[in-house]
């Protein structure tokens, strides 16, 4: 859900950044490059998060790890 909300927000913020007034000094790389670059990275990460969530590769990890886990317990909560 967060990934689906992050993409339109990032696109809106890129549009707002492109509409802001530019500096009077001609520069090949101006101050607008960093926010746009960060927002593009946000979009890429949101897409990766969405794909990972859809593929179902998220597995819950027990706090003790696999080495100290007791196989007779169905979940780590029953231990406590």
mmCIF file of the N, C-alpha and C atoms, coordinates in Angstrom:
data_MODEL
# 
_entry.id   MODEL 
# 
loop_
_atom_site.group_PDB 
_atom_site.id 
_atom_site.type_symbol 
_atom_site.label_atom_id 
_atom_site.label_alt_id 
_atom_site.label_comp_id 
_atom_site.label_asym_id 
_atom_site.label_entity_id 
_atom_site.label_seq_id 
_atom_site.pdbx_PDB_ins_code 
_atom_site.Cartn_x 
_atom_site.Cartn_y 
_atom_site.Cartn_z 
_atom_site.occupancy 
_atom_site.B_iso_or_equiv 
_atom_site.pdbx_formal_charge 
_atom_site.auth_seq_id 
_atom_site.auth_comp_id 
_atom_site.auth_asym_id 
_atom_site.auth_atom_id 
_atom_site.pdbx_PDB_model_num 
ATOM 1   N N  . UNK A 1 1  ? 0.833  -1.182  0.000   1.00 0.00 ? 1  UNK A N  1 
ATOM 2   C CA . UNK A 1 1  ? 0.000  0.000   0.000   1.00 0.00 ? 1  UNK A CA 1 
ATOM 3   C C  . UNK A 1 1  ? 0.885  1.256   0.000   1.00 0.00 ? 1  UNK A C  1 
ATOM 4   N N  . UNK A 1 2  ? 1.954  1.225   0.783   1.00 0.00 ? 2  UNK A N  1 
ATOM 5   C CA . UNK A 1 2  ? 2.853  2.384   0.843   1.00 0.00 ? 2  UNK A CA 1 
ATOM 6   C C  . UNK A 1 2  ? 3.511  2.614   -0.509  1.00 0.00 ? 2  UNK A C  1 
ATOM 7   N N  . UNK A 1 3  ? 3.868  1.523   -1.182  1.00 0.00 ? 3  UNK A N  1 
ATOM 8   C CA . UNK A 1 3  ? 4.508  1.652   -2.492  1.00 0.00 ? 3  UNK A CA 1 
ATOM 9   C C  . UNK A 1 3  ? 3.559  2.287   -3.502  1.00 0.00 ? 3  UNK A C  1 
ATOM 10  N N  . UNK A 1 4  ? 2.291  1.912   -3.443  1.00 0.00 ? 4  UNK A N  1 
ATOM 11  C CA . UNK A 1 4  ? 1.321  2.478   -4.387  1.00 0.00 ? 4  UNK A CA 1 
ATOM 12  C C  . UNK A 1 4  ? 1.047  3.948   -4.101  1.00 0.00 ? 4  UNK A C  1 
ATOM 13  N N  . UNK A 1 5  ? 1.163  4.366   -2.852  1.00 0.00 ? 5  UNK A N  1 
ATOM 14  C CA . UNK A 1 5  ? 0.958  5.769   -2.523  1.00 0.00 ? 5  UNK A CA 1 
ATOM 15  C C  . UNK A 1 5  ? 2.201  6.618   -2.786  1.00 0.00 ? 5  UNK A C  1 
ATOM 16  N N  . UNK A 1 6  ? 3.370  6.014   -2.692  1.00 0.00 ? 6  UNK A N  1 
ATOM 17  C CA . UNK A 1 6  ? 4.614  6.763   -2.860  1.00 0.00 ? 6  UNK A CA 1 
ATOM 18  C C  . UNK A 1 6  ? 4.832  7.197   -4.310  1.00 0.00 ? 6  UNK A C  1 
ATOM 19  N N  . UNK A 1 7  ? 4.417  6.401   -5.249  1.00 0.00 ? 7  UNK A N  1 
ATOM 20  C CA . UNK A 1 7  ? 4.669  6.711   -6.668  1.00 0.00 ? 7  UNK A CA 1 
ATOM 21  C C  . UNK A 1 7  ? 3.926  7.970   -7.113  1.00 0.00 ? 7  UNK A C  1 
ATOM 22  N N  . UNK A 1 8  ? 2.610  8.101   -6.883  1.00 0.00 ? 8  UNK A N  1 
ATOM 23  C CA . UNK A 1 8  ? 1.950  9.346   -7.305  1.00 0.00 ? 8  UNK A CA 1 
ATOM 24  C C  . UNK A 1 8  ? 2.442  10.576  -6.544  1.00 0.00 ? 8  UNK A C  1 
ATOM 25  N N  . UNK A 1 9  ? 2.780  10.396  -5.274  1.00 0.00 ? 9  UNK A N  1 
ATOM 26  C CA . UNK A 1 9  ? 3.301  11.527  -4.500  1.00 0.00 ? 9  UNK A CA 1 
ATOM 27  C C  . UNK A 1 9  ? 4.627  11.988  -5.090  1.00 0.00 ? 9  UNK A C  1 
ATOM 28  N N  . UNK A 1 10 ? 5.503  11.045  -5.430  1.00 0.00 ? 10 UNK A N  1 
ATOM 29  C CA . UNK A 1 10 ? 6.799  11.397  -6.011  1.00 0.00 ? 10 UNK A CA 1 
ATOM 30  C C  . UNK A 1 10 ? 6.620  12.072  -7.376  1.00 0.00 ? 10 UNK A C  1 
ATOM 31  N N  . UNK A 1 11 ? 5.697  11.577  -8.176  1.00 0.00 ? 11 UNK A N  1 
ATOM 32  C CA . UNK A 1 11 ? 5.459  12.192  -9.493  1.00 0.00 ? 11 UNK A CA 1 
ATOM 33  C C  . UNK A 1 11 ? 4.914  13.610  -9.317  1.00 0.00 ? 11 UNK A C  1 
ATOM 34  N N  . UNK A 1 12 ? 4.017  13.810  -8.353  1.00 0.00 ? 12 UNK A N  1 
ATOM 35  C CA . UNK A 1 12 ? 3.497  15.153  -8.082  1.00 0.00 ? 12 UNK A CA 1 
ATOM 36  C C  . UNK A 1 12 ? 4.621  16.092  -7.644  1.00 0.00 ? 12 UNK A C  1 
ATOM 37  N N  . UNK A 1 13 ? 5.503  15.618  -6.768  1.00 0.00 ? 13 UNK A N  1 
ATOM 38  C CA . UNK A 1 13 ? 6.600  16.468  -6.299  1.00 0.00 ? 13 UNK A CA 1 
ATOM 39  C C  . UNK A 1 13 ? 7.601  16.776  -7.409  1.00 0.00 ? 13 UNK A C  1 
ATOM 40  N N  . UNK A 1 14 ? 7.815  15.849  -8.330  1.00 0.00 ? 14 UNK A N  1 
ATOM 41  C CA . UNK A 1 14 ? 8.675  16.136  -9.484  1.00 0.00 ? 14 UNK A CA 1 
ATOM 42  C C  . UNK A 1 14 ? 8.044  17.220  -10.348 1.00 0.00 ? 14 UNK A C  1 
ATOM 43  N N  . UNK A 1 15 ? 6.731  17.138  -10.559 1.00 0.00 ? 15 UNK A N  1 
ATOM 44  C CA . UNK A 1 15 ? 6.044  18.160  -11.352 1.00 0.00 ? 15 UNK A CA 1 
ATOM 45  C C  . UNK A 1 15 ? 6.134  19.528  -10.683 1.00 0.00 ? 15 UNK A C  1 
ATOM 46  N N  . UNK A 1 16 ? 5.992  19.561  -9.358  1.00 0.00 ? 16 UNK A N  1 
ATOM 47  C CA . UNK A 1 16 ? 6.104  20.822  -8.627  1.00 0.00 ? 16 UNK A CA 1 
ATOM 48  C C  . UNK A 1 16 ? 7.520  21.370  -8.736  1.00 0.00 ? 16 UNK A C  1 
ATOM 49  N N  . UNK A 1 17 ? 8.514  20.498  -8.630  1.00 0.00 ? 17 UNK A N  1 
ATOM 50  C CA . UNK A 1 17 ? 9.909  20.935  -8.725  1.00 0.00 ? 17 UNK A CA 1 
ATOM 51  C C  . UNK A 1 17 ? 10.230 21.484  -10.112 1.00 0.00 ? 17 UNK A C  1 
ATOM 52  N N  . UNK A 1 18 ? 9.660  20.893  -11.146 1.00 0.00 ? 18 UNK A N  1 
ATOM 53  C CA . UNK A 1 18 ? 9.921  21.384  -12.502 1.00 0.00 ? 18 UNK A CA 1 
ATOM 54  C C  . UNK A 1 18 ? 9.257  22.736  -12.768 1.00 0.00 ? 18 UNK A C  1 
ATOM 55  N N  . UNK A 1 19 ? 8.209  23.076  -12.002 1.00 0.00 ? 19 UNK A N  1 
ATOM 56  C CA . UNK A 1 19 ? 7.521  24.356  -12.179 1.00 0.00 ? 19 UNK A CA 1 
ATOM 57  C C  . UNK A 1 19 ? 8.141  25.491  -11.369 1.00 0.00 ? 19 UNK A C  1 
ATOM 58  N N  . UNK A 1 20 ? 9.051  25.182  -10.463 1.00 0.00 ? 20 UNK A N  1 
ATOM 59  C CA . UNK A 1 20 ? 9.664  26.228  -9.643  1.00 0.00 ? 20 UNK A CA 1 
ATOM 60  C C  . UNK A 1 20 ? 10.555 27.107  -10.510 1.00 0.00 ? 20 UNK A C  1 
ATOM 61  N N  . UNK A 1 21 ? 10.720 28.368  -10.130 1.00 0.00 ? 21 UNK A N  1 
ATOM 62  C CA . UNK A 1 21 ? 11.571 29.251  -10.927 1.00 0.00 ? 21 UNK A CA 1 
ATOM 63  C C  . UNK A 1 21 ? 13.029 28.791  -10.909 1.00 0.00 ? 21 UNK A C  1 
ATOM 64  N N  . UNK A 1 22 ? 13.675 28.934  -12.025 1.00 0.00 ? 22 UNK A N  1 
ATOM 65  C CA . UNK A 1 22 ? 15.070 28.526  -12.167 1.00 0.00 ? 22 UNK A CA 1 
ATOM 66  C C  . UNK A 1 22 ? 15.994 29.670  -11.767 1.00 0.00 ? 22 UNK A C  1 
ATOM 67  N N  . UNK A 1 23 ? 17.226 29.321  -11.450 1.00 0.00 ? 23 UNK A N  1 
ATOM 68  C CA . UNK A 1 23 ? 18.221 30.327  -11.078 1.00 0.00 ? 23 UNK A CA 1 
ATOM 69  C C  . UNK A 1 23 ? 18.590 31.175  -12.292 1.00 0.00 ? 23 UNK A C  1 
ATOM 70  N N  . UNK A 1 24 ? 18.961 32.433  -12.050 1.00 0.00 ? 24 UNK A N  1 
ATOM 71  C CA . UNK A 1 24 ? 19.338 33.331  -13.146 1.00 0.00 ? 24 UNK A CA 1 
ATOM 72  C C  . UNK A 1 24 ? 20.722 33.020  -13.698 1.00 0.00 ? 24 UNK A C  1 
ATOM 73  N N  . UNK A 1 25 ? 21.524 32.334  -12.920 1.00 0.00 ? 25 UNK A N  1 
ATOM 74  C CA . UNK A 1 25 ? 22.871 31.989  -13.364 1.00 0.00 ? 25 UNK A CA 1 
ATOM 75  C C  . UNK A 1 25 ? 22.785 30.719  -14.207 1.00 0.00 ? 25 UNK A C  1 
ATOM 76  N N  . UNK A 1 26 ? 23.269 30.760  -15.446 1.00 0.00 ? 26 UNK A N  1 
ATOM 77  C CA . UNK A 1 26 ? 23.201 29.549  -16.273 1.00 0.00 ? 26 UNK A CA 1 
ATOM 78  C C  . UNK A 1 26 ? 24.157 28.477  -15.730 1.00 0.00 ? 26 UNK A C  1 
ATOM 79  N N  . UNK A 1 27 ? 23.610 27.328  -15.406 1.00 0.00 ? 27 UNK A N  1 
ATOM 80  C CA . UNK A 1 27 ? 24.394 26.218  -14.877 1.00 0.00 ? 27 UNK A CA 1 
ATOM 81  C C  . UNK A 1 27 ? 23.965 24.938  -15.579 1.00 0.00 ? 27 UNK A C  1 
ATOM 82  N N  . UNK A 1 28 ? 24.928 24.086  -15.917 1.00 0.00 ? 28 UNK A N  1 
ATOM 83  C CA . UNK A 1 28 ? 24.530 22.813  -16.529 1.00 0.00 ? 28 UNK A CA 1 
ATOM 84  C C  . UNK A 1 28 ? 23.796 21.908  -15.535 1.00 0.00 ? 28 UNK A C  1 
ATOM 85  N N  . UNK A 1 29 ? 24.224 21.941  -14.284 1.00 0.00 ? 29 UNK A N  1 
ATOM 86  C CA . UNK A 1 29 ? 23.564 21.165  -13.235 1.00 0.00 ? 29 UNK A CA 1 
ATOM 87  C C  . UNK A 1 29 ? 23.153 22.152  -12.154 1.00 0.00 ? 29 UNK A C  1 
ATOM 88  N N  . UNK A 1 30 ? 21.864 22.383  -12.037 1.00 0.00 ? 30 UNK A N  1 
ATOM 89  C CA . UNK A 1 30 ? 21.366 23.357  -11.081 1.00 0.00 ? 30 UNK A CA 1 
ATOM 90  C C  . UNK A 1 30 ? 20.904 22.707  -9.799  1.00 0.00 ? 30 UNK A C  1 
ATOM 91  N N  . UNK A 1 31 ? 20.308 23.505  -8.923  1.00 0.00 ? 31 UNK A N  1 
ATOM 92  C CA . UNK A 1 31 ? 19.855 22.973  -7.639  1.00 0.00 ? 31 UNK A CA 1 
ATOM 93  C C  . UNK A 1 31 ? 18.636 22.057  -7.735  1.00 0.00 ? 31 UNK A C  1 
ATOM 94  N N  . UNK A 1 32 ? 18.001 21.991  -8.884  1.00 0.00 ? 32 UNK A N  1 
ATOM 95  C CA . UNK A 1 32 ? 16.826 21.129  -9.000  1.00 0.00 ? 32 UNK A CA 1 
ATOM 96  C C  . UNK A 1 32 ? 17.186 19.672  -9.268  1.00 0.00 ? 32 UNK A C  1 
ATOM 97  N N  . UNK A 1 33 ? 18.446 19.389  -9.538  1.00 0.00 ? 33 UNK A N  1 
ATOM 98  C CA . UNK A 1 33 ? 18.854 18.029  -9.886  1.00 0.00 ? 33 UNK A CA 1 
ATOM 99  C C  . UNK A 1 33 ? 18.739 17.086  -8.685  1.00 0.00 ? 33 UNK A C  1 
ATOM 100 N N  . UNK A 1 34 ? 19.166 17.520  -7.514  1.00 0.00 ? 34 UNK A N  1 
ATOM 101 C CA . UNK A 1 34 ? 19.166 16.640  -6.338  1.00 0.00 ? 34 UNK A CA 1 
ATOM 102 C C  . UNK A 1 34 ? 17.761 16.213  -5.922  1.00 0.00 ? 34 UNK A C  1 
ATOM 103 N N  . UNK A 1 35 ? 16.785 17.115  -5.775  1.00 0.00 ? 35 UNK A N  1 
ATOM 104 C CA . UNK A 1 35 ? 15.443 16.638  -5.396  1.00 0.00 ? 35 UNK A CA 1 
ATOM 105 C C  . UNK A 1 35 ? 14.821 15.717  -6.440  1.00 0.00 ? 35 UNK A C  1 
ATOM 106 N N  . UNK A 1 36 ? 15.020 16.025  -7.707  1.00 0.00 ? 36 UNK A N  1 
ATOM 107 C CA . UNK A 1 36 ? 14.454 15.168  -8.755  1.00 0.00 ? 36 UNK A CA 1 
ATOM 108 C C  . UNK A 1 36 ? 15.123 13.802  -8.733  1.00 0.00 ? 36 UNK A C  1 
ATOM 109 N N  . UNK A 1 37 ? 16.433 13.771  -8.522  1.00 0.00 ? 37 UNK A N  1 
ATOM 110 C CA . UNK A 1 37 ? 17.145 12.493  -8.444  1.00 0.00 ? 37 UNK A CA 1 
ATOM 111 C C  . UNK A 1 37 ? 16.675 11.651  -7.268  1.00 0.00 ? 37 UNK A C  1 
ATOM 112 N N  . UNK A 1 38 ? 16.471 12.284  -6.117  1.00 0.00 ? 38 UNK A N  1 
ATOM 113 C CA . UNK A 1 38 ? 15.996 11.557  -4.937  1.00 0.00 ? 38 UNK A CA 1 
ATOM 114 C C  . UNK A 1 38 ? 14.576 11.036  -5.163  1.00 0.00 ? 38 UNK A C  1 
ATOM 115 N N  . UNK A 1 39 ? 13.740 11.819  -5.815  1.00 0.00 ? 39 UNK A N  1 
ATOM 116 C CA . UNK A 1 39 ? 12.367 11.374  -6.079  1.00 0.00 ? 39 UNK A CA 1 
ATOM 117 C C  . UNK A 1 39 ? 12.337 10.237  -7.104  1.00 0.00 ? 39 UNK A C  1 
ATOM 118 N N  . UNK A 1 40 ? 13.246 10.255  -8.066  1.00 0.00 ? 40 UNK A N  1 
ATOM 119 C CA . UNK A 1 40 ? 13.330 9.141   -9.016  1.00 0.00 ? 40 UNK A CA 1 
ATOM 120 C C  . UNK A 1 40 ? 13.771 7.872   -8.289  1.00 0.00 ? 40 UNK A C  1 
ATOM 121 N N  . UNK A 1 41 ? 14.717 8.008   -7.360  1.00 0.00 ? 41 UNK A N  1 
ATOM 122 C CA . UNK A 1 41 ? 15.118 6.846   -6.558  1.00 0.00 ? 41 UNK A CA 1 
ATOM 123 C C  . UNK A 1 41 ? 13.953 6.349   -5.692  1.00 0.00 ? 41 UNK A C  1 
ATOM 124 N N  . UNK A 1 42 ? 13.128 7.260   -5.204  1.00 0.00 ? 42 UNK A N  1 
ATOM 125 C CA . UNK A 1 42 ? 11.951 6.865   -4.432  1.00 0.00 ? 42 UNK A CA 1 
ATOM 126 C C  . UNK A 1 42 ? 10.993 6.047   -5.297  1.00 0.00 ? 42 UNK A C  1 
ATOM 127 N N  . UNK A 1 43 ? 10.798 6.466   -6.525  1.00 0.00 ? 43 UNK A N  1 
ATOM 128 C CA . UNK A 1 43 ? 9.915  5.728   -7.434  1.00 0.00 ? 43 UNK A CA 1 
ATOM 129 C C  . UNK A 1 43 ? 10.482 4.340   -7.712  1.00 0.00 ? 43 UNK A C  1 
ATOM 130 N N  . UNK A 1 44 ? 11.780 4.245   -7.957  1.00 0.00 ? 44 UNK A N  1 
ATOM 131 C CA . UNK A 1 44 ? 12.403 2.948   -8.230  1.00 0.00 ? 44 UNK A CA 1 
ATOM 132 C C  . UNK A 1 44 ? 12.268 2.028   -7.019  1.00 0.00 ? 44 UNK A C  1 
ATOM 133 N N  . UNK A 1 45 ? 12.507 2.561   -5.815  1.00 0.00 ? 45 UNK A N  1 
ATOM 134 C CA . UNK A 1 45 ? 12.382 1.741   -4.609  1.00 0.00 ? 45 UNK A CA 1 
ATOM 135 C C  . UNK A 1 45 ? 10.938 1.342   -4.345  1.00 0.00 ? 45 UNK A C  1 
ATOM 136 N N  . UNK A 1 46 ? 9.998  2.219   -4.647  1.00 0.00 ? 46 UNK A N  1 
ATOM 137 C CA . UNK A 1 46 ? 8.587  1.878   -4.457  1.00 0.00 ? 46 UNK A CA 1 
ATOM 138 C C  . UNK A 1 46 ? 8.167  0.759   -5.404  1.00 0.00 ? 46 UNK A C  1 
ATOM 139 N N  . UNK A 1 47 ? 8.652  0.794   -6.623  1.00 0.00 ? 47 UNK A N  1 
ATOM 140 C CA . UNK A 1 47 ? 8.347  -0.273  -7.577  1.00 0.00 ? 47 UNK A CA 1 
ATOM 141 C C  . UNK A 1 47 ? 8.953  -1.586  -7.096  1.00 0.00 ? 47 UNK A C  1 
ATOM 142 N N  . UNK A 1 48 ? 10.205 -1.546  -6.619  1.00 0.00 ? 48 UNK A N  1 
ATOM 143 C CA . UNK A 1 48 ? 10.844 -2.761  -6.109  1.00 0.00 ? 48 UNK A CA 1 
ATOM 144 C C  . UNK A 1 48 ? 10.095 -3.311  -4.900  1.00 0.00 ? 48 UNK A C  1 
ATOM 145 N N  . UNK A 1 49 ? 9.642  -2.429  -4.002  1.00 0.00 ? 49 UNK A N  1 
ATOM 146 C CA . UNK A 1 49 ? 8.885  -2.856  -2.832  1.00 0.00 ? 49 UNK A CA 1 
ATOM 147 C C  . UNK A 1 49 ? 7.554  -3.475  -3.242  1.00 0.00 ? 49 UNK A C  1 
ATOM 148 N N  . UNK A 1 50 ? 6.899  -2.896  -4.225  1.00 0.00 ? 50 UNK A N  1 
ATOM 149 C CA . UNK A 1 50 ? 5.628  -3.423  -4.702  1.00 0.00 ? 50 UNK A CA 1 
ATOM 150 C C  . UNK A 1 50 ? 5.817  -4.803  -5.332  1.00 0.00 ? 50 UNK A C  1 
ATOM 151 N N  . UNK A 1 51 ? 6.842  -4.952  -6.157  1.00 0.00 ? 51 UNK A N  1 
ATOM 152 C CA . UNK A 1 51 ? 7.101  -6.243  -6.806  1.00 0.00 ? 51 UNK A CA 1 
ATOM 153 C C  . UNK A 1 51 ? 7.442  -7.299  -5.762  1.00 0.00 ? 51 UNK A C  1 
ATOM 154 N N  . UNK A 1 52 ? 8.239  -6.928  -4.765  1.00 0.00 ? 52 UNK A N  1 
ATOM 155 C CA . UNK A 1 52 ? 8.603  -7.878  -3.716  1.00 0.00 ? 52 UNK A CA 1 
ATOM 156 C C  . UNK A 1 52 ? 7.376  -8.285  -2.897  1.00 0.00 ? 52 UNK A C  1 
ATOM 157 N N  . UNK A 1 53 ? 6.494  -7.351  -2.646  1.00 0.00 ? 53 UNK A N  1 
ATOM 158 C CA . UNK A 1 53 ? 5.287  -7.681  -1.902  1.00 0.00 ? 53 UNK A CA 1 
ATOM 159 C C  . UNK A 1 53 ? 4.339  -8.561  -2.685  1.00 0.00 ? 53 UNK A C  1 
ATOM 160 N N  . UNK A 1 54 ? 4.252  -8.342  -3.991  1.00 0.00 ? 54 UNK A N  1 
ATOM 161 C CA . UNK A 1 54 ? 3.376  -9.148  -4.838  1.00 0.00 ? 54 UNK A CA 1 
ATOM 162 C C  . UNK A 1 54 ? 3.924  -10.564 -5.000  1.00 0.00 ? 54 UNK A C  1 
ATOM 163 N N  . UNK A 1 55 ? 5.243  -10.687 -5.110  1.00 0.00 ? 55 UNK A N  1 
ATOM 164 C CA . UNK A 1 55 ? 5.827  -12.005 -5.359  1.00 0.00 ? 55 UNK A CA 1 
ATOM 165 C C  . UNK A 1 55 ? 5.728  -12.916 -4.144  1.00 0.00 ? 55 UNK A C  1 
ATOM 166 N N  . UNK A 1 56 ? 5.515  -12.365 -2.949  1.00 0.00 ? 56 UNK A N  1 
ATOM 167 C CA . UNK A 1 56 ? 5.335  -13.181 -1.761  1.00 0.00 ? 56 UNK A CA 1 
ATOM 168 C C  . UNK A 1 56 ? 6.622  -13.742 -1.207  1.00 0.00 ? 56 UNK A C  1 
ATOM 169 N N  . UNK A 1 57 ? 7.745  -13.114 -1.476  1.00 0.00 ? 57 UNK A N  1 
ATOM 170 C CA . UNK A 1 57 ? 9.019  -13.615 -0.976  1.00 0.00 ? 57 UNK A CA 1 
ATOM 171 C C  . UNK A 1 57 ? 9.301  -13.166 0.442   1.00 0.00 ? 57 UNK A C  1 
ATOM 172 N N  . UNK A 1 58 ? 8.424  -12.369 1.036   1.00 0.00 ? 58 UNK A N  1 
ATOM 173 C CA . UNK A 1 58 ? 8.622  -11.926 2.416   1.00 0.00 ? 58 UNK A CA 1 
ATOM 174 C C  . UNK A 1 58 ? 8.282  -13.074 3.352   1.00 0.00 ? 58 UNK A C  1 
ATOM 175 N N  . UNK A 1 59 ? 9.267  -13.498 4.117   1.00 0.00 ? 59 UNK A N  1 
ATOM 176 C CA . UNK A 1 59 ? 9.054  -14.553 5.092   1.00 0.00 ? 59 UNK A CA 1 
ATOM 177 C C  . UNK A 1 59 ? 9.319  -13.980 6.476   1.00 0.00 ? 59 UNK A C  1 
ATOM 178 N N  . UNK A 1 60 ? 8.469  -14.280 7.444   1.00 0.00 ? 60 UNK A N  1 
ATOM 179 C CA . UNK A 1 60 ? 8.737  -13.787 8.794   1.00 0.00 ? 60 UNK A CA 1 
ATOM 180 C C  . UNK A 1 60 ? 9.992  -14.440 9.364   1.00 0.00 ? 60 UNK A C  1 
ATOM 181 N N  . UNK A 1 61 ? 10.795 -13.651 10.047  1.00 0.00 ? 61 UNK A N  1 
ATOM 182 C CA . UNK A 1 61 ? 12.035 -14.135 10.636  1.00 0.00 ? 61 UNK A CA 1 
ATOM 183 C C  . UNK A 1 61 ? 11.858 -14.175 12.141  1.00 0.00 ? 61 UNK A C  1 
ATOM 184 N N  . UNK A 1 62 ? 12.224 -15.289 12.750  1.00 0.00 ? 62 UNK A N  1 
ATOM 185 C CA . UNK A 1 62 ? 12.104 -15.387 14.202  1.00 0.00 ? 62 UNK A CA 1 
ATOM 186 C C  . UNK A 1 62 ? 13.216 -14.580 14.853  1.00 0.00 ? 62 UNK A C  1 
ATOM 187 N N  . UNK A 1 63 ? 12.983 -14.018 16.032  1.00 0.00 ? 63 UNK A N  1 
ATOM 188 C CA . UNK A 1 63 ? 13.990 -13.179 16.674  1.00 0.00 ? 63 UNK A CA 1 
ATOM 189 C C  . UNK A 1 63 ? 15.254 -13.948 17.046  1.00 0.00 ? 63 UNK A C  1 
ATOM 190 N N  . UNK A 1 64 ? 15.158 -15.250 17.347  1.00 0.00 ? 64 UNK A N  1 
ATOM 191 C CA . UNK A 1 64 ? 16.324 -16.026 17.735  1.00 0.00 ? 64 UNK A CA 1 
ATOM 192 C C  . UNK A 1 64 ? 17.120 -16.499 16.533  1.00 0.00 ? 64 UNK A C  1 
ATOM 193 N N  . UNK A 1 65 ? 16.570 -16.405 15.358  1.00 0.00 ? 65 UNK A N  1 
ATOM 194 C CA . UNK A 1 65 ? 17.247 -16.886 14.168  1.00 0.00 ? 65 UNK A CA 1 
ATOM 195 C C  . UNK A 1 65 ? 16.988 -18.375 13.978  1.00 0.00 ? 65 UNK A C  1 
ATOM 196 N N  . UNK A 1 66 ? 17.526 -18.948 12.918  1.00 0.00 ? 66 UNK A N  1 
ATOM 197 C CA . UNK A 1 66 ? 17.299 -20.367 12.630  1.00 0.00 ? 66 UNK A CA 1 
ATOM 198 C C  . UNK A 1 66 ? 18.153 -21.272 13.507  1.00 0.00 ? 66 UNK A C  1 
ATOM 199 N N  . UNK A 1 67 ? 19.315 -20.813 13.962  1.00 0.00 ? 67 UNK A N  1 
ATOM 200 C CA . UNK A 1 67 ? 20.215 -21.670 14.722  1.00 0.00 ? 67 UNK A CA 1 
ATOM 201 C C  . UNK A 1 67 ? 19.654 -21.991 16.100  1.00 0.00 ? 67 UNK A C  1 
ATOM 202 N N  . UNK A 1 68 ? 19.036 -21.023 16.778  1.00 0.00 ? 68 UNK A N  1 
ATOM 203 C CA . UNK A 1 68 ? 18.547 -21.248 18.126  1.00 0.00 ? 68 UNK A CA 1 
ATOM 204 C C  . UNK A 1 68 ? 17.075 -21.585 18.209  1.00 0.00 ? 68 UNK A C  1 
ATOM 205 N N  . UNK A 1 69 ? 16.414 -21.762 17.080  1.00 0.00 ? 69 UNK A N  1 
ATOM 206 C CA . UNK A 1 69 ? 14.978 -22.011 17.090  1.00 0.00 ? 69 UNK A CA 1 
ATOM 207 C C  . UNK A 1 69 ? 14.682 -23.465 17.437  1.00 0.00 ? 69 UNK A C  1 
ATOM 208 N N  . UNK A 1 70 ? 13.641 -23.668 18.209  1.00 0.00 ? 70 UNK A N  1 
ATOM 209 C CA . UNK A 1 70 ? 13.206 -25.010 18.570  1.00 0.00 ? 70 UNK A CA 1 
ATOM 210 C C  . UNK A 1 70 ? 12.180 -25.472 17.541  1.00 0.00 ? 70 UNK A C  1 
ATOM 211 N N  . UNK A 1 71 ? 12.435 -26.550 16.829  1.00 0.00 ? 71 UNK A N  1 
ATOM 212 C CA . UNK A 1 71 ? 11.496 -26.977 15.781  1.00 0.00 ? 71 UNK A CA 1 
ATOM 213 C C  . UNK A 1 71 ? 10.163 -27.458 16.325  1.00 0.00 ? 71 UNK A C  1 
ATOM 214 N N  . UNK A 1 72 ? 10.085 -27.792 17.635  1.00 0.00 ? 72 UNK A N  1 
ATOM 215 C CA . UNK A 1 72 ? 8.811  -28.270 18.177  1.00 0.00 ? 72 UNK A CA 1 
ATOM 216 C C  . UNK A 1 72 ? 7.812  -27.131 18.392  1.00 0.00 ? 72 UNK A C  1 
ATOM 217 N N  . UNK A 1 73 ? 8.292  -25.883 18.454  1.00 0.00 ? 73 UNK A N  1 
ATOM 218 C CA . UNK A 1 73 ? 7.385  -24.750 18.640  1.00 0.00 ? 73 UNK A CA 1 
ATOM 219 C C  . UNK A 1 73 ? 6.845  -24.300 17.292  1.00 0.00 ? 73 UNK A C  1 
ATOM 220 N N  . UNK A 1 74 ? 5.540  -24.032 17.252  1.00 0.00 ? 74 UNK A N  1 
ATOM 221 C CA . UNK A 1 74 ? 4.959  -23.600 15.982  1.00 0.00 ? 74 UNK A CA 1 
ATOM 222 C C  . UNK A 1 74 ? 5.269  -22.124 15.710  1.00 0.00 ? 74 UNK A C  1 
ATOM 223 N N  . UNK A 1 75 ? 5.470  -21.327 16.753  1.00 0.00 ? 75 UNK A N  1 
ATOM 224 C CA . UNK A 1 75 ? 5.865  -19.929 16.564  1.00 0.00 ? 75 UNK A CA 1 
ATOM 225 C C  . UNK A 1 75 ? 6.682  -19.483 17.752  1.00 0.00 ? 75 UNK A C  1 
ATOM 226 N N  . UNK A 1 76 ? 7.401  -18.416 17.616  1.00 0.00 ? 76 UNK A N  1 
ATOM 227 C CA . UNK A 1 76 ? 8.264  -17.932 18.695  1.00 0.00 ? 76 UNK A CA 1 
ATOM 228 C C  . UNK A 1 76 ? 7.446  -17.339 19.843  1.00 0.00 ? 76 UNK A C  1 
ATOM 229 N N  . UNK A 1 77 ? 6.204  -16.983 19.590  1.00 0.00 ? 77 UNK A N  1 
ATOM 230 C CA . UNK A 1 77 ? 5.365  -16.423 20.659  1.00 0.00 ? 77 UNK A CA 1 
ATOM 231 C C  . UNK A 1 77 ? 4.976  -17.466 21.698  1.00 0.00 ? 77 UNK A C  1 
ATOM 232 N N  . UNK A 1 78 ? 4.844  -18.710 21.280  1.00 0.00 ? 78 UNK A N  1 
ATOM 233 C CA . UNK A 1 78 ? 4.494  -19.755 22.227  1.00 0.00 ? 78 UNK A CA 1 
ATOM 234 C C  . UNK A 1 78 ? 5.620  -19.994 23.230  1.00 0.00 ? 78 UNK A C  1 
ATOM 235 N N  . UNK A 1 79 ? 6.815  -19.650 22.861  1.00 0.00 ? 79 UNK A N  1 
ATOM 236 C CA . UNK A 1 79 ? 7.973  -19.817 23.742  1.00 0.00 ? 79 UNK A CA 1 
ATOM 237 C C  . UNK A 1 79 ? 7.830  -18.939 24.985  1.00 0.00 ? 79 UNK A C  1 
ATOM 238 N N  . UNK A 1 80 ? 7.190  -17.789 24.850  1.00 0.00 ? 80 UNK A N  1 
ATOM 239 C CA . UNK A 1 80 ? 7.067  -16.856 25.957  1.00 0.00 ? 80 UNK A CA 1 
ATOM 240 C C  . UNK A 1 80 ? 5.730  -17.021 26.640  1.00 0.00 ? 80 UNK A C  1 
# 
